[in-house]
Amino acid sequence: MKKIILFLAIISIVSCKDKGLGGDYFYLSSDEASDIGYPYGSIVYQSKDKYIYDNICLFADIIRIKSVGETVLIEQRPNKTLLVKLIKDDITFWNQHFIKTKKDSLVKVAGEKIYLSDLQKVAKMDNAVNHFIRNSPKLSLMLKNETNYYILDIGNKTLSKPLTLQEFKTECKNKGLSERIEEP
C-alpha cells in the first residue's frame, strides 16, 4: 500500500509541473486545457494569475516550447478548426451581450479588439468568421504558414511575428540562442 501511495505522489508531482514561462506569461497544454474545460487547445497567454486568460498571445496548437532565461522559443502549428470555433463562440457571446445591454464597449474576439457595435455588423454576415480572420492582420498572418516559430522576449514583453523555420534559425543565431525547441 505504501508503494502505491508513493507512486501516486511521484506521478502527481511530475505531472503538476509549473507551466509559468516567466514574468506573467504562461503555457497551457492541450491536455491541461481539456482538464480545466478550455475547449480551444494549447495556448500561450499573459496574465497576472494562472488560468485567467487576459491576453492570449498564441493560439492552438503549440507543438514545442522552450524557456531560456528571459526568452521563450515556440513552435506552433495553427489549428484553424479550433480558431474558427473560438471566433464563432466569441461572436455569439458578445453579440448576445450587446443585444441584451444595448451598451457599446471594446471587447476581444480571438485576441483582437473590436467594438460591440462593429461586431454586431460582422455577426450578421454569412461568412462572419472568414471576414473576421481576413481583417485581422495577426490572425491572417498566423494562418499563412503550416508551421510558425516565435520568439517571446519576456523582459521586453514582445512576441515576434510568425517566422518560417529559416527566419527563426536566423533570429536565434542573431540573438545567440540555440534553435532547438523541446516537446511540451
C-alpha positions, 0 to 999 in steps of 0.5 A: 500500500505504501508503494502505491501511495508513493507512486501516486505522489511521484506521478502527481508531482511530475505531472503538476509541473509549473507551466509559468514561462516567466514574468506573467506569461504562461503555457497551457497544454492541450491536455491541461486545457481539456482538464480545466474545460478550455475547449480551444487547445494549447495556448500561450497567454499573459496574465497576472494569475494562472488560468485567467486568460487576459491576453492570449498571445498564441493560439492552438496548437503549440507543438514545442516550447522552450524557456531560456532565461528571459526568452521563450522559443515556440513552435506552433502549428495553427489549428484553424478548426479550433480558431474558427470555433473560438471566433464563432463562440466569441461572436455569439457571446458578445453579440448576445451581450450587446443585444441584451445591454444595448451598451457599446464597449471594446471587447476581444474576439480571438485576441483582437479588439473590436467594438460591440457595435462593429461586431454586431455588423460582422455577426450578421454576415454569412461568412462572419468568421472568414471576414473576421480572420481576413481583417485581422492582420495577426490572425491572417498572418498566423494562418499563412504558414503550416508551421510558425516559430516565435520568439517571446522576449519576456523582459521586453514583453514582445512576441515576434511575428510568425517566422518560417523555420529559416527566419527563426534559425536566423533570429536565434543565431542573431540573438545567440540562442540555440534553435532547438525547441523541446516537446511540451 
